[in-house]
């Protein structure tokens, strides 16, 4: 079975709901990182002494690795349901194939 990695970039305020949704869907393994960037929102415009600068927005990157497309779809659905507001900035989700994983402690490989 193919391993899939679901990578979501979401608003920080959505984390609690997403974590609850993933736990209810029985996906306890998750990695969360704070990242910065911008999409259509183009960051935050700041004005200082007649100069306009663009700063990056803080987002959270959530990563979950699962077995197969069906489980990846369930994770995607849980994240979307928990984080959608309908406004720009809700985020993006990407799904990747994972070629191989290795458990460092045991040396167990999954292909």
C-alpha positions in Angstrom: 0.0 0.0 0.0 1.3 3.5 -0.9 2.1 5.9 2.0 0.6 9.4 1.6 1.7 12.6 3.2 -0.9 15.2 3.8 0.6 18.7 4.3 -1.7 21.5 5.3 -1.0 25.2 5.7 -3.7 26.7 8.0 -4.5 29.7 10.3 -3.0 29.3 13.8 -6.5 29.8 15.3 -7.7 26.6 13.6 -5.2 24.2 15.3 -7.4 23.2 18.3 -10.3 22.2 16.0 -8.0 20.4 13.6 -6.3 18.4 16.3 -9.8 17.4 17.8 -11.0 16.4 14.3 -7.9 14.3 13.6 -8.1 12.6 17.0 -11.8 11.8 16.3 -10.8 10.4 12.9 -8.2 8.2 14.8 -5.1 9.9 13.4 -3.0 10.6 16.4 0.4 11.1 14.6 0.8 14.6 13.5 3.6 17.2 13.2 2.9 20.9 13.6 5.4 23.7 12.6 5.0 27.4 12.7 5.8 28.9 9.2 5.6 32.2 7.5 4.5 33.1 4.0 1.6 34.6 2.0 -0.8 33.6 -0.8 -3.6 35.8 -2.2 -3.6 37.8 1.0 -0.2 39.1 0.0 0.8 39.5 3.7 0.1 42.4 5.9 0.7 45.9 4.6 2.5 48.1 7.1 2.9 51.8 6.7 5.8 53.6 8.3 7.0 57.1 7.5 5.4 57.1 4.0 6.8 53.7 3.1 4.7 50.6 2.6 6.2 47.2 3.3 4.7 43.7 3.1 5.3 41.3 5.9 4.7 37.6 5.8 1.8 36.0 7.6 2.3 33.4 10.3 0.6 30.0 9.4 0.9 26.5 10.8 2.1 23.6 8.7 0.4 20.3 9.7 1.9 17.1 8.4 0.3 13.6 8.6 1.5 10.4 7.0 -1.1 7.7 6.4 -1.5 4.4 4.4 -3.3 4.8 1.1 -5.5 7.4 -0.7 -8.6 6.6 1.3 -7.0 7.5 4.6 -5.4 10.6 3.1 -8.9 11.7 1.9 -10.2 11.2 5.5 -7.4 13.4 6.9 -8.0 16.1 4.2 -11.7 16.1 4.9 -11.1 16.4 8.7 -8.8 19.3 8.2 -11.1 21.1 5.8 -14.1 20.6 8.0 -12.3 22.0 11.0 -10.6 24.9 9.4 -12.8 26.3 6.6 -14.2 29.8 7.2 -14.8 30.7 3.5 -12.4 33.6 3.7 -9.0 34.2 1.9 -6.3 32.8 4.1 -8.0 29.5 5.2 -4.9 27.8 3.7 -3.9 25.0 1.3 -3.6 21.3 1.5 -1.2 19.2 -0.5 -1.0 15.4 -0.8 2.2 13.6 -1.7 3.3 10.0 -2.3 5.9 8.8 0.2 8.5 6.6 -1.4 9.8 5.1 1.8 9.8 5.5 5.5 12.2 4.2 8.1 11.7 3.7 11.9 15.0 4.8 13.3 14.7 2.8 16.5 14.0 -0.5 14.9 15.3 0.0 11.3 11.9 -1.1 10.0 11.4 0.1 6.4 8.1 0.7 4.6 8.0 1.1 0.9 
